[in-house]
């Protein structure tokens, strides 16, 4: 079943969603499970000499090969300094394209076919340069849209926002923050003002604040494996504090072992300066749209870090407007991107969603192109044309001249001389005619019994045979039938001399009585296999010394 794919390329986590259209034209969206137990995967790459690992598998390799693991490369897109992985430099946008390629391969492997369209999101604070780098690195025919637009598209798709309503989007992700104001229209959303964002603010910064609090004034231990384990414990504590009032962080460092208790109040005091900057950026986005806080209908919280309770408290105190939190803030951007990809296929996409050009140079991921009807029609046309050419080559043309050699005369010179002599003098003594049999023409002369069977071949200087008579009356056909009987054959053979041969005229010693009309090949029945007994004839003396043969008397 055809589907469209939306990808939320995050700094710390990447999520995907697919969108399908049912036969009743209803659109269904769902998150695609990329991980083993979660829908999203960590935006981490392990680039080894023989393989590239993504997500949790790459994080596991960070324990043994930390120099081959790269993370948070989305922040580096647009940076002229490449990222060194091991001893090989890599561009940040190429690493992002490798992650998108891995996501597409996982979806195609499970769905069994490539998607009809792909949409990838990016921060609203990106300028044209960074957007162009990502567009050129991604596979062809990929729709790019900002993360706030994708979130608002999903939020309004459930008819919870009437046409003309204004929504302020607060997107606090793992590594970036974006704020934008959009207005609901009949076809989608219209971006108002200029988006504002903070490129280096997100959940990663909250993790760094917790790590610094745990370590205190202690210097870095220098053990990469131990530090990676401590960072993972701090991230889990941050997520737990969104629901619990405190969390316990195990600390296992060289020379130090213990546990640290972190309360929600202490955690909020650590991140409140960062959150204040995000609320100020949201206010600037509303002001750029020409609106005030009271004119905004709702504030939509997007991103995993937006689930921190302090975020909702600070926004409500600043704007005094209701705050809407989606049931799955980590997947709302991917779901909105899938819907944007669907609209790009049905030609009903939001006018603010740009359709990128096809890249004109190579990139790390292969080009992912969806099947086109024009390509299928071209293949059918070429196949039909090839079959027609092969058929014309096999079937001979009716206009081709016959170049086959003429029939050869296989008779020997002696046989040809004997046939010529017989044709010039057919009334020689000692020659006989073979009696006609029923069902055979009586005008053919039997060959010489002493000659070879191949002697019946006519000579090359013989006159052409007369064409057979075609127009015959009923009396002639009755006479022909009577002539085919044995008695008629005997009566026809009684006069001296031979009957005219097909190969030429012969002379008779005495003119015979007028014979009946000669039968044509059309009136002669097929030959029989049995030879009737010959009719009695009167013997005549032969003038040759060879074996006597019965002839008629002169």
C-alpha positions in Angstrom: 0.0 0.0 0.0 1.5 3.4 -0.9 2.7 5.5 2.0 4.6 8.8 2.7 7.5 9.2 5.1 8.3 12.0 7.5 11.6 12.2 9.4 12.3 14.4 12.4 16.1 14.8 12.2 16.9 15.8 15.8 20.1 16.7 17.5 19.9 13.9 20.1 17.0 11.7 18.8 15.6 11.0 15.4 12.0 9.9 14.8 10.0 8.8 11.8 6.3 8.5 10.9 4.4 7.2 7.9 1.2 8.5 6.4 -1.3 6.4 4.4 -4.5 7.2 2.6 -7.4 4.8 2.9 -9.8 4.0 0.1 -12.3 6.4 1.6 -9.7 9.1 1.3 -9.1 9.4 5.1 -5.5 9.9 6.1 -3.9 7.8 8.8 -0.6 8.5 10.4 1.5 6.5 12.8 4.9 6.6 14.3 7.4 4.1 12.9 9.4 2.1 15.5 13.0 2.7 14.7 14.5 1.3 17.9 14.1 -2.1 19.5 11.8 -0.7 22.3 11.2 2.9 21.4 9.9 4.8 18.3 13.0 7.1 18.1 16.7 6.3 18.1 19.7 8.3 19.3 21.2 10.5 16.7 24.6 8.8 17.1 26.8 7.2 14.4 29.7 4.7 14.8 31.9 4.9 11.7 34.2 1.9 11.7 36.5 0.6 9.0 34.0 -2.0 7.9 30.6 -0.9 9.0 28.5 2.1 10.1 26.2 1.7 13.1 23.4 3.9 14.1 21.5 4.5 17.4 21.8 2.2 20.4 24.3 0.0 18.5 26.6 3.0 18.0 26.2 4.0 21.6 27.3 0.6 22.7 30.5 0.9 20.6 31.2 4.2 22.3 32.3 2.3 25.4 35.1 0.5 23.5 35.8 2.9 20.6 34.8 6.4 21.6 37.0 8.0 19.0 34.9 6.4 16.2 31.5 7.6 17.6 30.1 11.0 16.6 27.0 12.7 18.1 25.3 16.1 18.0 26.6 16.6 14.5 23.3 18.4 13.5 24.6 21.5 15.4 27.7 21.5 13.2 25.9 21.7 9.9 27.2 24.9 8.2 30.5 24.8 10.1 33.4 25.0 7.7 35.6 22.9 10.1 35.0 19.2 9.4 34.3 16.6 12.2 37.2 14.3 12.8 36.0 10.7 13.4 39.0 8.6 14.1 41.5 9.9 11.6 39.0 10.7 8.8 37.3 14.1 8.4 33.6 14.2 7.7 31.2 17.1 6.9 28.3 17.5 9.3 25.7 17.5 6.5 27.1 14.2 5.1 26.7 12.6 8.5 23.1 13.8 8.7 22.5 12.4 5.2 23.9 9.0 6.4 21.4 9.0 9.3 18.5 9.8 7.0 19.6 7.0 4.6 19.6 4.5 7.5 16.1 5.5 8.5 14.8 5.2 5.0 16.4 1.7 4.6 14.8 0.5 7.8 11.3 1.7 6.7 11.7 0.2 3.2 12.9 -3.1 4.6 9.8 -3.4 6.8 7.2 -1.9 4.4 8.5 -3.8 1.3 8.6 -0.8 -1.0 10.0 2.8 -1.0 7.8 5.7 0.0 6.1 7.9 -2.5 7.5 11.1 -0.8 9.9 12.0 2.0 9.8 15.1 4.2 12.7 16.1 6.5 12.5 18.8 9.2 15.1 21.4 10.2 15.2 24.2 12.8 13.4 27.4 12.0 16.5 29.4 12.9 18.5 28.0 10.0 19.4 30.4 7.3 19.5 29.7 3.5 23.1 28.5 3.7 22.6 25.7 6.2 19.3 24.7 4.6 20.9 24.4 1.2 23.7 22.2 2.6 21.2 19.8 4.0 19.1 19.8 0.9 22.0 19.0 -1.3 23.2 16.2 0.9 19.9 14.5 1.2 18.5 12.1 -1.5 16.5 13.6 -4.3 12.8 14.6 -4.1 12.9 15.4 -0.4 10.6 18.1 1.0 12.1 20.3 3.6 10.1 22.2 6.2 10.7 23.8 9.6 10.0 21.9 12.8 7.4 24.4 14.1 5.5 24.2 10.8 5.5 20.4 11.0 4.3 20.5 14.6 1.5 22.9 13.9 0.4 20.9 10.9 0.0 17.8 13.1 -1.7 19.7 15.9 -4.3 21.3 13.6 -5.0 18.1 11.6 -7.3 16.8 14.3 -9.6 19.8 13.7 -8.7 21.2 17.1 -7.8 24.5 15.6 -10.4 26.5 13.6 -9.5 28.4 10.4 -7.9 31.8 11.2 -6.6 30.8 14.6 -3.1 31.9 15.6 -0.7 29.4 17.3 2.7 30.1 18.9 4.9 27.0 18.7 7.5 26.5 21.4 9.9 23.7 20.2 12.5 22.8 22.8 14.4 19.7 21.4 17.5 17.9 22.4 20.0 20.4 20.9 18.1 23.4 19.4 15.2 25.6 20.3 12.7 27.2 17.8 9.8 29.6 18.2 7.4 30.5 15.4 3.9 31.9 15.0 1.6 30.3 12.4 -2.0 31.0 11.3 -4.5 28.2 10.3 -5.7 28.5 6.7 -8.0 26.4 4.5 -5.0 24.6 2.9 -2.6 24.5 5.8 -0.6 27.0 7.8 0.7 30.5 7.1 4.0 31.5 8.7 3.7 34.9 10.4 6.7 37.1 11.1 10.2 35.6 11.5 11.0 32.5 13.4 13.4 32.9 16.3 15.6 30.2 17.8 18.6 29.4 19.8 21.1 27.1 18.1 22.9 25.9 21.2 20.0 25.4 23.6 18.3 22.1 24.3 18.2 19.0 26.3 21.9 18.4 25.9 22.6 21.6 27.7 20.4 20.4 30.6 22.5 17.2 30.7 25.7 19.2 30.9 24.3 21.2 33.8 23.5 18.0 35.8 27.0 16.5 35.0 28.6 19.7 36.2 26.5 19.6 39.4 27.5 16.0 40.1 31.2 16.5 39.5 31.3 19.8 41.4 34.7 21.3 41.5 36.4 17.9 40.8 38.5 17.9 37.7 37.7 15.7 34.7 38.9 12.2 35.5 40.1 11.6 31.9 38.4 8.2 31.6 36.2 8.4 28.5 34.3 5.2 29.4 33.5 6.4 32.9 32.4 9.8 31.7 30.1 8.3 29.1 28.5 6.1 31.8 28.0 9.2 34.0 26.4 11.2 31.2 23.9 8.4 30.5 22.9 8.3 34.2 22.4 12.1 34.2 20.2 11.9 31.2 18.0 9.3 32.8 17.7 11.4 35.9 16.6 14.4 33.9 13.8 12.4 32.3 12.7 11.0 35.6 12.4 14.4 37.2 9.6 15.3 34.8 7.4 13.1 36.9 9.3 12.5 40.1 10.4 15.0 42.7 13.9 13.5 43.0 16.3 11.1 41.3 19.4 9.1 42.4 22.5 9.3 40.1 25.2 6.6 40.6 28.7 7.9 40.3 31.5 5.4 39.3 34.7 7.3 38.5 38.3 6.3 39.0 39.0 6.9 42.7 35.4 7.9 43.4 32.3 5.8 43.9 29.0 6.8 45.4 25.6 8.2 44.6 24.2 11.8 44.2 20.6 12.8 45.0 19.1 15.4 42.7 15.8 17.0 43.5 13.4 18.7 41.0 13.9 22.1 42.8 17.6 21.9 42.4 17.3 20.8 38.8 15.0 23.7 38.0 17.4 26.1 39.5 20.1 24.8 37.3 18.2 25.2 34.0 16.0 28.3 34.8 18.5 30.7 33.1 18.4 28.7 30.0 14.6 28.4 30.0 14.4 32.2 30.5 16.3 32.7 27.2 13.8 30.4 25.4 10.8 32.3 26.7 12.4 35.6 25.5 12.9 34.1 22.1 9.2 33.1 21.9 8.2 36.7 22.8 10.4 38.1 20.0 8.7 35.7 17.5 5.3 36.9 18.6 6.3 40.5 18.3 7.7 40.0 14.8 4.3 38.7 13.7 2.7 42.0 14.7 0.8 40.4 17.6 0.8 40.6 21.3 0.6 37.8 23.9 -3.2 38.3 24.3 -3.8 37.8 20.6 -2.3 34.4 20.5 -5.0 31.7 20.7 -2.7 29.0 22.1 0.9 28.0 22.7 1.9 24.5 21.4 4.7 22.8 23.3 6.9 20.5 21.1 10.0 18.5 21.9 11.0 16.1 24.6 12.5 18.8 26.8 9.2 20.7 26.8 7.7 18.2 29.2 9.7 19.7 32.0 7.1 21.2 34.3 9.0 24.5 34.7 8.6 25.2 31.0 4.8 25.4 31.1 4.9 27.5 34.3 7.2 30.1 32.8 5.3 30.5 29.5 1.9 30.8 31.3 3.3 33.5 33.6 4.9 35.4 30.7 2.0 35.3 28.1 -1.0 34.5 30.2 -2.3 32.2 27.5 -3.4 28.5 27.6 -0.6 26.0 26.9 -1.3 22.9 24.8 1.0 19.9 25.3 0.7 17.0 22.8 0.4 13.5 24.2 3.7 12.6 22.4 5.7 15.8 22.1 8.7 13.8 20.8 6.8 12.4 17.9 4.6 15.4 16.9 7.2 16.8 14.5 7.6 13.5 12.6 3.9 13.1 12.3 3.5 16.6 10.9 6.3 15.9 8.4 4.6 12.7 7.2 1.4 14.8 6.6 3.4 17.4 4.7 4.9 14.7 2.5 1.4 13.4 1.8 0.2 16.8 0.8 3.1 17.3 -1.5 2.0 14.2 -3.4 -1.6 15.1 -3.7 -0.7 18.7 -4.7 -2.4 20.2 -1.7 0.6 21.1 0.4 1.0 24.3 2.4 2.3 27.1 0.3 4.9 27.8 2.9 6.4 24.3 2.5 9.3 24.6 0.0 9.8 21.9 -2.6 13.6 21.6 -3.1 15.4 21.2 -6.3 17.1 18.0 -7.2 20.8 18.0 -6.1 23.3 18.2 -8.9 26.3 16.6 -7.2 27.0 13.5 -5.2 26.4 12.8 -1.5 26.9 10.0 0.9 23.4 8.4 0.7 22.2 7.0 -2.6 19.5 8.7 -4.5 16.1 7.5 -3.4 13.6 8.0 -6.3 10.1 6.8 -6.2 8.6 4.9 -9.2 7.0 7.1 -11.9 4.3 6.2 -14.4 6.3 7.9 -17.2 9.2 5.5 -16.6 6.9 2.5 -16.7 5.3 3.7 -20.0 8.8 4.2 -21.5 9.8 0.7 -20.5 6.6 -0.8 -22.1 7.2 1.3 -25.3 10.9 0.1 -25.6 9.9 -3.5 -25.0 7.2 -3.4 -27.7 9.7 -1.7 -30.2 12.3 -4.4 -29.6 9.8 -7.2 -30.1 8.7 -5.6 -33.4 12.3 -5.4 -34.6 13.0 -9.0 -33.8 9.8 -10.1 -35.5 10.7 -8.2 -38.7 14.2 -9.8 -38.6 12.9 -13.4 -38.3 9.9 -13.2 -40.8 11.1 -13.1 -44.4 9.8 -10.2 -46.5 7.4 -11.1 -49.4 9.1 -8.5 -51.6 12.5 -10.3 -51.4 13.6 -11.7 -54.7 14.0 -15.5 -55.0 17.8 -16.1 -55.1 17.6 -19.9 -55.0 19.5 -21.7 -57.8 17.5 -23.4 -60.6 16.8 -27.1 -60.5 19.7 -29.1 -61.8 19.5 -31.8 -64.4 20.9 -34.9 -62.8 20.8 -37.1 -66.0 24.0 -38.4 -67.4 25.1 -37.6 -70.9 24.3 -41.1 -72.1 20.8 -40.9 -70.7 20.3 -37.4 -72.3 21.5 -38.8 -75.7 19.2 -41.7 -75.5 16.2 -39.5 -74.6 17.0 -37.2 -77.5 17.2 -40.1 -79.9 14.0 -41.5 -78.8 12.3 -38.1 -79.1 13.6 -37.7 -82.7 12.7 -41.2 -83.8 10.0 -42.7 -81.6 8.9 -45.3 -84.1 12.1 -47.3 -84.0 11.5 -51.1 -84.0 11.9 -52.8 -80.6 10.4 -50.0 -78.6 7.2 -50.5 -76.8 4.8 -48.3 -74.8 3.9 -49.1 -71.3 0.2 -49.8 -71.0 -1.9 -47.3 -69.3 -3.5 -48.3 -66.1 -6.7 -47.2 -64.7 -6.4 -43.9 -62.9 -3.3 -42.8 -64.8 -3.1 -40.6 -67.9 -2.7 -42.6 -71.0 -0.6 -40.0 -72.9 2.6 -40.6 -71.0 5.3 -42.9 -72.5 7.1 -45.4 -70.2 10.8 -45.2 -70.1 13.1 -47.7 -71.8 13.1 -50.8 -69.6 16.8 -51.3 -70.2 17.6 -47.7 -69.1 18.0 -46.3 -65.6 15.0 -44.8 -63.9 16.6 -41.5 -64.0 16.5 -41.5 -67.8 13.1 -40.1 -67.9 14.4 -36.7 -67.3 13.6 -34.6 -70.3 16.4 -33.1 -72.4 17.2 -29.4 -72.2 16.4 -28.9 -76.0 12.9 -30.3 -75.8 9.9 -28.2 -76.7 7.6 -27.1 -73.8 4.6 -29.2 -73.2 1.2 -27.9 -74.2 -0.9 -26.7 -71.4 -3.6 -29.2 -70.3 -7.1 -28.6 -71.6 -9.4 -27.1 -69.1 -12.7 -26.6 -70.9 -14.2 -30.1 -71.5 -17.7 -31.1 -72.3 -19.7 -34.0 -70.7 -19.2 -36.2 -73.8 -15.4 -35.8 -73.5 -15.5 -36.7 -69.9 -17.6 -39.9 -70.6 -15.2 -40.8 -73.4 -12.3 -40.4 -71.0 -13.8 -42.6 -68.4 -14.3 -45.4 -71.0 -10.7 -44.9 -72.2 -9.4 -45.6 -68.6 -10.7 -49.2 -68.6 -8.4 -52.1 -69.6 -10.3 -52.8 -72.9 -10.1 -49.2 -74.0 -6.4 -49.2 -73.2 -5.8 -52.3 -75.2 -7.7 -50.8 -78.2 -5.7 -47.7 -77.9 -2.4 -49.6 -78.0 -3.3 -51.7 -81.0 -2.1 -49.4 -83.8 1.5 -49.5 -84.8 3.7 -46.7 -83.4 3.8 -44.8 -80.2 1.4 -42.2 -78.9 2.6 -38.7 -78.9 5.0 -38.2 -76.0 5.0 -35.3 -73.7 8.6 -34.4 -74.7 7.9 -34.0 -78.4 6.0 -35.2 -81.5 6.4 -38.8 -82.8 5.8 -40.3 -86.2 3.4 -43.3 -86.6 3.6 -46.0 -89.3 -0.1 -46.1 -89.8 -2.5 -43.4 -88.6 -4.5 -44.7 -85.7 -8.2 -44.1 -85.3 -9.0 -40.8 -83.6 -8.5 -41.2 -79.9 -10.9 -39.8 -77.3 -10.2 -36.5 -75.7 -7.2 -36.6 -73.4 -7.9 -36.3 -69.8 -6.5 -33.5 -67.7 -4.9 -33.8 -64.4 -8.0 -32.4 -62.8 -10.2 -35.3 -64.1 -7.8 -38.1 -63.4 -8.4 -39.9 -60.1 -5.4 -40.7 -57.9 -3.3 -43.7 -58.9 -4.0 -47.1 -57.5 -1.5 -49.4 -55.9 -2.6 -52.5 -57.9 -1.5 -53.1 -61.5 -4.3 -54.7 -63.6 -3.3 -57.6 -65.9 -2.3 -56.4 -69.4 -4.6 -56.9 -72.3 -3.7 -59.5 -75.0 -1.9 -58.2 -78.0 -0.6 -59.8 -81.2 3.1 -60.5 -81.2 5.2 -58.9 -84.0 8.7 -59.8 -85.1 11.4 -57.5 -83.9 14.2 -56.3 -86.2 16.8 -56.0 -83.4 18.9 -58.7 -81.9 18.1 -57.7 -78.4 15.5 -59.2 -76.2 12.1 -59.3 -78.1 9.3 -57.2 -76.9 5.6 -57.4 -77.9 4.6 -54.8 -80.6 1.7 -54.3 -82.9 1.7 -55.6 -86.5 2.2 -53.1 -89.4 
